Amino acid sequence: MDNVNYTKPLKAEPNKRADDSIMLECLNINKSYGGLKAVQNVTFAVKRQSLTSIVGPSGCGKTTALRLIAGLEVPDSGSLTIDSITVSNNKTFVPPEKRSVGLVFQDYALFSHMTVNQNVAYGLDRPASESDRVSTVMELVRIQQLGNRYPHELSGGEQQRVALARALAPNPKLILLDEPFSNLDAALRTKVRAEVKQILIESGITSIIVTHDQDEALSLADQTGVMFNGQIEQIGSPEEVYKTPASLQVATFLGNANVLLGEGGNKVVECELGRLKTNSSLKGPVHITIQPELIHAESADSASSHGQVIEREFYGHDQVIVIRLNSGQIINSRCGSELIIQPGQQVAISLLGPVSVFPVGQRDIS
Ligand code: ATP
């Protein structure tokens, strides 16, 4: 494989992350299959040594976007630059093996007839036994002791790490991970996710991960792009996209936000929960999005009640209280598990932070 650089150190200096230079730039990328616009005007940049997540519902175009970056698909239009080299535009198309991009797939795609050592060495131009790079990368990914095993002799988490080691071995400029944790059960998933994040940081590689899992997208990345219908609707730090969603769709997808109707004013909104503070000013009829963890419920008499608890889902670390408001609308409150409120109780609701508002139809933002 081209672009193998044995002299470049694998480990980044501690805390040296995400300098401000750009490793990947996608500009107005489009890709259709027949009449279906799988990717539309996708524009974003990825800083060197950073981790970007792209999250969205099934079929929104995440994998297609990744395949376009890898060079496994040819865009209909737009330009792609990796490390200041144009790899795709209306005149140029650099094939995948010349892009210096590593891939980790959902099913890991390990070669079943090869040992771990051979799998990891696959993209290198010398055998595993002769390559310092294989041992360096296996140490980084903490699979040194597994070198002579075959993939069927490994757990899901170990297979995942071998796939990562194989992608890292040729020292690519960029690593792309497509739903890398979806084959792991819930308990292992959280552990492997944390390990992979640590490995990506230690290796100093620039990474993009696509997932449909909101927690994964927010907890792993330096920047998160939220994708619907082939388009990136919002991209920013996990805090930005979660706390100040750009649209109703982003708010409900990322935060499982409750949606109420109200009348917007100057940084406030009137609704059946009373007058609430808002993140922005929007006058007239609005949709209000309220993340469940912002809703505080406490038992109340019927005069001060906003609604009745109809269900309590207890998770141990926290709980979700399902409330039917006096209007009949159902909302969720996520709160600490020490609060004891049972179905049937009347509750008064207060808000623990500002809410977001979005126009119903088209209204002016003041
Ligand atoms: P998932 O999370 O389910 O993997 P996704 O967000 O990764 O979905 P894509 O796989 O990128 O979505 O697909 C986007 C759209 O493009 C879908 O409607 C899909 O059916 C369509 N599509 C993807 N690849 C092809 C193809 N080779 N030919 C025709 N349509 C395709």
Residues whose N, C-alpha, C, O or C-beta is under 5 A from the ligand:
A	BS01	ATP	Y33 A38 P57 S58 G59 C60 G61 K62 T63 T64 A65 H212
